């Protein structure tokens, strides 16, 4: 039997990026459902540099899909992450008297800027090192413009001309 993964997505207003956290579903069902119930109480919208969150427990993905998604180079700040360990129950301390903005601030205090790592263990560390070693490309700074230019290897450049 292969493992399935739930996806917790954090979208950060300051970074203009979304980060996917693939969390092993098997063994974490109740903790994932608990965080989903809390997230569903919040009407998410971006407030300055704060993050919004969403979780999908209906459309689980395979381990290979999670690994492949973590390798996608869509973000400039950080890669998506995959966790294989036990997820602790995350208490957001939401109260009935809280405004929606109060709830967004509370979830950010606890989970914002990738703090999910404090609640789940066994991150798949091999993914980040694969990304770094597979995708090394040389860049130089142009003295005239002060801008970085990407150098494409000669054989790759020639194959582009053939297309």
N, C-alpha and C positions, 0 to 999 in steps of 0.2 A: 504494500500500500504506500503510495506517495503522499507526502504532506501537502496540505492546502494552506494558503495564506490569505488573511484578511488585509485590506489596505486602509491605512489611516493616512489621510492627506493633510498636510499643513501648507497653507498658502500665506506667504508673508508679504505684507504691503510695502515694507521698506526695501526688500530685496527684489520685489516683483517676480517671485519664483514660487513654485509649488514643489514640495518634497513628499515623496511617497515613502511610507514606512510599511514594509511587508512584515506582518506579524503572524507567526505560525498559529493556525486556528486550533488544531488538535491540542487539547489540554488547556486552552485559554478561552474557551467558549464563554464562560460566565463573566470573566473580566472584560472581554471584548463587548459583550452585550451590556454590561454595566456602563462602560464609557460611552457606548452608543446612546443609551437612554439619556445620559447627561448632555451629550452634544446635541441631541434632537430637541432639547429645551431651549437652545440658543438660536436666534435668528442671526446667522453669520453675515457680517459685512466687514470690509476692511476699514480699520481706524488707524490712520497714520502708519506707524511701524509695527503694529500688532499683527498677529496671525489669525487666520480663521482655520477651522478644522472640519473635516468630513470623514466619515468612515463607511465602508461598504462591507457588510457581512453576508450579503446575498450572492455576490458574484466573486467567489473565492478563486484564486489563481494557483497554478501549480508552482512547485519549487523552481522548475526551470524557467518559467515565465518571470517569477520574482527576480531570479538572478539576472536574466536578460534585461529586464527593466532597470535594474540597478546599474547596469553597464551603459545605459543610454546617456549620451552627452547632451542633455537638454538644458542644464542649469550651469551657471557660471560660479555660483557660490558653493554648492555641495551636491553630491550625488544622492540618489535615492538609497535607502538602507533596508536590509533584511535582517530580521531577528528570529532565531530558532528556539529561544528559551521561554521561560515562564514569565507571563505578564502579571504584575501585581495589580490589585484593584486600585484604580486611580480615583480619588475623591476630589472633586472640583469644588466642594463646599458651596454649592449653589443654594441660595435661599429664595423663598417666594417673594421677599421684599426687594430682591436685586432687580435693577433695571437690566435691559438687554446689554447695554454697554458695560455694566458691572460684571455680568457673566462673561463677556468676551475678555475683559481684563483678568478675571480669575483664571480662565483656561490658559491665558498667556503666561500668567505667573507660574503655573504648574507645568505646562507642556510646550510653551512657546520657544522658538529657536532651538528645536530639536532636543528638548529635555525629555523626550520619550525614553531616551537611553537610561534614565534613572529608574525606570519602572519595568524594564524588560532586559533580560540578559541574553548572552550568547549571540552577539551580532556576528554576521557572516563577514569576517574581516578580509577574506580573500578577494572579495569583489572590488574593493578600493584599490588594492595593489595591482589587480588585473587591469583596471582602467588606466592606471598611471603607466604601466609598462607597455601596454598595447598601443597607447595613443600618444606616444612621445613624438612631437614634431618640433623642428627647430624654428625659432622666431628671432628676428633681429629688429633693432630700432633704427629707423631711417634717420640719419643725422639732419637731413634737410627738413623733414616734416615733423620729426619727433614722434612719429606714429609707428606702432609695431606692425611689421609685415610678416605674413606667414610664408615660409619657404616650402613649396611642394616638391617632394622628391622628383627627379628628372623622369624616371620611368612612369610615374603616375601622371605627370604632366603630359607626356607623349601619348598615353592611352586616352586621355581626355580629348586630344586633338583628333584621334581616329573616330570618335563617336559623332 
